[in-house]
């Protein structure tokens, strides 16, 4: 505990062989408890080590080391369990047993006893199956492990090379379905095997003995800190006495399904002013066309009669209501059912009036609302590409995820837009467990040295060993728009240059071009061609610039180098330009030629931007056939451009004259060719 480690402590511990037991011990505990339990257990363990039997110093030592333990546990959690790493599961024989759990202090004392005699064979006696101890032994014992119940060996395996044995004796058998009694007295004791076998041990030498109580509430939550499967809803507001019945639970899922169906069927078009979608009834492209995956909640047969999706936004409805339920009758329908049964007194006033006040967590309305929000959250996370859901901080994580959906739905209802920042934060929160408003200052517009204020889009979300990135983040391959509004998750990947274990990385704006008309006028030459390639050598380097002193907000600067140019570019602008680019179609031969101003890629890097277009009778074209990298870079610089995908060069040139946009010849006939996108 006296070590001073820079950066991510958990990462150092995971890769440090002498300290790795901390990570595996925590992973074992988090199968059954939250991080708070692990903090208490490690605090008790290191307090005992430091106190060295001096009980008078215990409180002082504990108070000193607990903040450090909290940091260590949180960091290890980020780099192990939260990124999907798991310790060995219990064998089926043990998994079928009724599990009893002990206090953090008792666990620490047991570990001290199990490890105080290295190399010795031990016996562990318990009158109930104490799952934390047995699981810890399963993942840490070096030697032979035997587990016997009612004197019958049910598990025997050599777990290491050491010639020693740990014999676990469980005196009372139980099944997983059996309910525990809160007042069941549980006890265990640990002793070393001795070589002498001619006399029994003295009664005064029982080894280590502990007695405690089994708490049945701990047995209701399976793997509370491990990652959850999609739609494995764990509503933290539900308690033993305040819970939804089966009818209410089904209603919550049904109403969430209706909302999700309306969201994915929204007619949308790319917004020109920001990386977002604008709801537009005239659009022929539904939101689901852009999503990475169709949410499987929509495959469930929950409704007797399938309701038609509705457009969730009406122009003029721009004032934010006090509660999102006022904008979503689907939510109101779910709340009405819970409202009828709630006994907290909320139904003494009309529902709409009650929703205008703050609801407490003991109200069924709160439970029902969060239940619907979590179903929608899981569906949206799945639609973006999430494989499972984080439970990083237990109940708080679920509540914050519900808040993220609340904000997401409110913006749709009041603004009619789906912004990348809101969408990305919702999905990243579901995947990593960090709150959706983590480092929210990264969303604020930044005024550059030139006085121009620009919004920086989010590119990466880092949480320990998990990195979340947009599907469209990349510049050296062809962009596919269909299914691009999603994320990729890298587990166990360390982003070089990021020292903080939690960080949000935003894009750095493209550097402006040299847009002096006199200079640009003489650059391109007039040619007649049907296409062509550019052989300019390019090199790209990346760098991170800190935005905040904590290192939790950084800017990714992408630098492009050619023989004549060195310029930054914004990957998010590449995607935005690809969404907005016009793609003319025709049935003419691709071999037909046209006359235009040809831009070498060197000059594209130097001069293209979305502020200046040369006034000329000729169209301005960059011949970048079969080079996705150069096509993407040109897209990002131009912003407004025409892409040749399914048309000949004359038609491309004609469209450029009409719009005064830059043209990009792609040659491959595949680049950004999406005939379904309208």
JOCORPE-V799674 format. One record per residue. RES is the residue in one small letter. OMEGA is omega in whole degrees, 0 to 359 (* if undefined). Layout:
BEGIN
res=RES omega=OMEGA
res=RES omega=OMEGA
END
This chain:
BEGIN
res=x omega=179
res=x omega=180
res=x omega=174
res=x omega=183
res=x omega=176
res=x omega=173
res=x omega=186
res=x omega=181
res=x omega=181
res=x omega=180
res=x omega=179
res=x omega=182
res=x omega=181
res=x omega=184
res=x omega=178
res=x omega=187
res=x omega=180
res=x omega=183
res=x omega=187
res=x omega=180
res=x omega=176
res=x omega=181
res=x omega=181
res=x omega=176
res=x omega=179
res=x omega=179
res=x omega=177
res=x omega=182
res=x omega=184
res=x omega=172
res=x omega=187
res=x omega=185
res=x omega=175
res=x omega=184
res=x omega=181
res=x omega=179
res=x omega=180
res=x omega=178
res=x omega=181
res=x omega=181
res=x omega=180
res=x omega=177
res=x omega=179
res=x omega=181
res=x omega=182
res=x omega=174
res=x omega=178
res=x omega=180
res=x omega=184
res=x omega=183
res=x omega=178
res=x omega=176
res=x omega=180
res=x omega=185
res=x omega=182
res=x omega=182
res=x omega=187
res=x omega=183
res=x omega=181
res=x omega=181
res=x omega=181
res=x omega=180
res=x omega=182
res=x omega=188
res=x omega=186
res=x omega=176
res=x omega=178
res=x omega=179
res=x omega=179
res=x omega=179
res=x omega=181
res=x omega=181
res=x omega=180
res=x omega=181
res=x omega=177
res=x omega=179
res=x omega=180
res=x omega=186
res=x omega=179
res=x omega=186
res=x omega=184
res=x omega=178
res=x omega=174
res=x omega=178
res=x omega=181
res=x omega=172
res=x omega=182
res=x omega=178
res=x omega=176
res=x omega=173
res=x omega=182
res=x omega=180
res=x omega=181
res=x omega=182
res=x omega=181
res=x omega=184
res=x omega=172
res=x omega=187
res=x omega=174
res=x omega=185
res=x omega=186
res=x omega=182
res=x omega=178
res=x omega=180
res=x omega=179
res=x omega=178
res=x omega=180
res=x omega=180
res=x omega=179
res=x omega=179
res=x omega=176
res=x omega=182
res=x omega=181
res=x omega=186
res=x omega=186
res=x omega=181
res=x omega=181
res=x omega=177
res=x omega=182
res=x omega=171
res=x omega=187
res=x omega=171
res=x omega=179
res=x omega=179
res=x omega=178
res=x omega=181
res=x omega=173
res=x omega=178
res=x omega=179
res=x omega=195
res=x omega=182
res=x omega=183
res=x omega=181
res=x omega=179
res=x omega=178
res=x omega=179
res=x omega=180
res=x omega=184
res=x omega=184
res=x omega=184
res=x omega=178
res=x omega=183
res=x omega=181
res=x omega=177
res=x omega=177
res=x omega=175
res=x omega=181
res=x omega=177
res=x omega=184
res=x omega=177
res=x omega=179
res=x omega=179
res=x omega=179
res=x omega=181
res=x omega=177
res=x omega=181
res=x omega=174
res=x omega=186
res=x omega=180
res=x omega=184
res=x omega=183
res=x omega=179
res=x omega=179
res=x omega=187
res=x omega=167
res=x omega=180
res=x omega=179
res=x omega=182
res=x omega=179
res=x omega=189
res=x omega=184
res=x omega=183
res=x omega=177
res=x omega=177
res=x omega=183
res=x omega=183
res=x omega=183
res=x omega=180
res=x omega=179
res=x omega=176
res=x omega=182
res=x omega=184
res=x omega=174
res=x omega=178
res=x omega=179
res=x omega=180
res=x omega=174
res=x omega=177
res=x omega=185
res=x omega=178
res=x omega=178
res=x omega=169
res=x omega=178
res=x omega=181
res=x omega=181
res=x omega=182
res=x omega=182
res=x omega=180
res=x omega=179
res=x omega=178
res=x omega=180
res=x omega=178
res=x omega=181
res=x omega=182
res=x omega=184
res=x omega=186
res=x omega=182
res=x omega=180
res=x omega=177
res=x omega=175
res=x omega=180
res=x omega=183
res=x omega=176
res=x omega=180
res=x omega=183
res=x omega=180
res=x omega=179
res=x omega=184
res=x omega=181
res=x omega=184
res=x omega=177
res=x omega=178
res=x omega=185
res=x omega=182
res=x omega=176
res=x omega=179
res=x omega=182
res=x omega=174
res=x omega=176
res=x omega=179
res=x omega=169
res=x omega=189
res=x omega=176
res=x omega=183
res=x omega=185
res=x omega=181
res=x omega=178
res=x omega=177
res=x omega=182
res=x omega=184
res=x omega=181
res=x omega=184
res=x omega=179
res=x omega=173
res=x omega=186
res=x omega=179
res=x omega=180
res=x omega=180
res=x omega=178
res=x omega=178
res=x omega=179
res=x omega=180
res=x omega=180
res=x omega=181
res=x omega=176
res=x omega=179
res=x omega=179
res=x omega=179
res=x omega=181
res=x omega=179
res=x omega=178
res=x omega=180
res=x omega=185
res=x omega=179
res=x omega=179
res=x omega=173
res=x omega=186
res=x omega=172
res=x omega=178
res=x omega=176
res=x omega=183
res=x omega=188
res=x omega=183
res=x omega=178
res=x omega=186
res=x omega=172
res=x omega=177
res=x omega=176
res=x omega=184
res=x omega=183
res=x omega=180
res=x omega=182
res=x omega=178
res=x omega=183
res=x omega=177
res=x omega=180
res=x omega=182
res=x omega=178
res=x omega=182
res=x omega=186
res=x omega=182
res=x omega=183
res=x omega=176
res=x omega=183
res=x omega=188
res=x omega=175
res=x omega=181
res=x omega=177
res=x omega=182
res=x omega=180
res=x omega=185
res=x omega=185
res=x omega=175
res=x omega=176
res=x omega=184
res=x omega=179
res=x omega=178
res=x omega=178
res=x omega=178
res=x omega=175
res=x omega=191
res=x omega=183
res=x omega=174
res=x omega=180
res=x omega=181
res=x omega=178
res=x omega=188
res=x omega=179
res=x omega=183
res=x omega=178
res=x omega=181
res=x omega=180
res=x omega=184
res=x omega=180
res=x omega=178
res=x omega=180
res=x omega=183
res=x omega=177
res=x omega=177
res=x omega=178
res=x omega=181
res=x omega=179
res=x omega=177
res=x omega=181
res=x omega=181
res=x omega=180
res=x omega=178
res=x omega=181
res=x omega=182
res=x omega=188
res=x omega=186
res=x omega=182
res=x omega=184
res=x omega=180
res=x omega=182
res=x omega=183
res=x omega=172
res=x omega=174
res=x omega=177
res=x omega=184
res=x omega=183
res=x omega=177
res=x omega=179
res=x omega=180
res=x omega=177
res=x omega=178
res=x omega=179
res=x omega=180
res=x omega=177
res=x omega=186
res=x omega=178
res=x omega=180
res=x omega=179
res=x omega=177
res=x omega=179
res=x omega=180
res=x omega=182
res=x omega=181
res=x omega=180
res=x omega=178
res=x omega=179
res=x omega=181
res=x omega=181
res=x omega=175
res=x omega=178
res=x omega=180
res=x omega=180
res=x omega=179
res=x omega=179
res=x omega=177
res=x omega=178
res=x omega=180
res=x omega=180
res=x omega=178
res=x omega=179
res=x omega=179
res=x omega=179
res=x omega=188
res=x omega=179
res=x omega=171
res=x omega=188
res=x omega=183
res=x omega=172
res=x omega=185
res=x omega=182
res=x omega=179
res=x omega=180
res=x omega=180
res=x omega=179
res=x omega=176
res=x omega=175
res=x omega=177
res=x omega=180
res=x omega=178
res=x omega=177
res=x omega=180
res=x omega=180
res=x omega=181
res=x omega=180
res=x omega=180
res=x omega=177
res=x omega=185
res=x omega=186
res=x omega=183
res=x omega=181
res=x omega=180
res=x omega=171
res=x omega=184
res=x omega=179
res=x omega=183
res=x omega=180
res=x omega=180
res=x omega=182
res=x omega=179
res=x omega=178
res=x omega=184
res=x omega=180
res=x omega=177
res=x omega=179
res=x omega=184
res=x omega=188
res=x omega=183
res=x omega=176
res=x omega=179
res=x omega=183
res=x omega=180
res=x omega=176
res=x omega=179
res=x omega=185
res=x omega=178
res=x omega=179
res=x omega=180
res=x omega=183
res=x omega=176
res=x omega=182
res=x omega=176
res=x omega=182
res=x omega=181
res=x omega=181
res=x omega=179
res=x omega=181
res=x omega=180
res=x omega=181
res=x omega=175
res=x omega=179
res=x omega=180
res=x omega=180
res=x omega=182
res=x omega=184
res=x omega=176
res=x omega=186
res=x omega=177
res=x omega=181
res=x omega=182
res=x omega=178
res=x omega=173
res=x omega=179
res=x omega=182
res=x omega=177
res=x omega=174
res=x omega=186
res=x omega=182
res=x omega=183
res=x omega=185
res=x omega=183
res=x omega=177
res=x omega=182
res=x omega=178
res=x omega=174
res=x omega=185
res=x omega=180
res=x omega=182
res=x omega=185
res=x omega=183
res=x omega=182
res=x omega=184
res=x omega=170
res=x omega=182
res=x omega=176
res=x omega=182
res=x omega=182
res=x omega=182
res=x omega=180
res=x omega=179
res=x omega=181
res=x omega=179
res=x omega=179
res=x omega=182
res=x omega=179
res=x omega=180
res=x omega=173
res=x omega=184
res=x omega=172
res=x omega=182
res=x omega=180
res=x omega=180
res=x omega=172
res=x omega=186
res=x omega=175
res=x omega=176
res=x omega=181
res=x omega=182
res=x omega=173
res=x omega=189
res=x omega=176
res=x omega=184
res=x omega=183
res=x omega=181
res=x omega=185
res=x omega=187
res=x omega=185
res=x omega=186
res=x omega=183
res=x omega=176
res=x omega=180
res=x omega=180
res=x omega=174
res=x omega=184
res=x omega=176
res=x omega=181
res=x omega=179
res=x omega=180
res=x omega=176
res=x omega=185
res=x omega=181
res=x omega=176
res=x omega=179
res=x omega=177
res=x omega=182
res=x omega=175
res=x omega=182
res=x omega=178
res=x omega=177
res=x omega=176
res=x omega=179
res=x omega=177
res=x omega=179
res=x omega=182
res=x omega=181
res=x omega=183
res=x omega=181
res=x omega=174
res=x omega=180
res=x omega=174
res=x omega=174
res=x omega=177
res=x omega=177
res=x omega=185
res=x omega=180
res=x omega=180
res=x omega=171
res=x omega=179
res=x omega=184
res=x omega=187
res=x omega=174
res=x omega=189
res=x omega=176
res=x omega=175
res=x omega=184
res=x omega=180
res=x omega=180
res=x omega=177
res=x omega=175
res=x omega=180
res=x omega=179
res=x omega=180
res=x omega=178
res=x omega=179
res=x omega=185
res=x omega=186
res=x omega=175
res=x omega=183
res=x omega=181
res=x omega=179
res=x omega=175
res=x omega=180
res=x omega=181
res=x omega=177
res=x omega=179
res=x omega=182
res=x omega=181
res=x omega=184
res=x omega=177
res=x omega=179
res=x omega=185
res=x omega=174
res=x omega=183
res=x omega=179
res=x omega=171
res=x omega=183
res=x omega=175
res=x omega=182
res=x omega=174
res=x omega=180
res=x omega=183
res=x omega=196
res=x omega=184
res=x omega=170
res=x omega=182
res=x omega=179
res=x omega=188
res=x omega=172
res=x omega=182
res=x omega=178
res=x omega=184
res=x omega=177
res=x omega=181
res=x omega=173
res=x omega=181
res=x omega=190
res=x omega=170
res=x omega=180
res=x omega=185
res=x omega=183
res=x omega=172
res=x omega=175
res=x omega=181
res=x omega=180
res=x omega=182
res=x omega=177
res=x omega=180
res=x omega=180
res=x omega=179
res=x omega=177
res=x omega=182
res=x omega=180
res=x omega=185
res=x omega=186
res=x omega=178
res=x omega=183
res=x omega=176
res=x omega=179
res=x omega=177
res=x omega=178
res=x omega=182
res=x omega=179
res=x omega=178
res=x omega=181
res=x omega=178
res=x omega=179
res=x omega=177
res=x omega=181
res=x omega=180
res=x omega=179
res=x omega=179
res=x omega=178
res=x omega=183
res=x omega=186
res=x omega=186
res=x omega=177
res=x omega=169
res=x omega=177
res=x omega=174
res=x omega=176
res=x omega=186
res=x omega=172
res=x omega=187
res=x omega=181
res=x omega=178
res=x omega=188
res=x omega=174
res=x omega=181
res=x omega=183
res=x omega=184
res=x omega=181
res=x omega=184
res=x omega=179
res=x omega=*
END
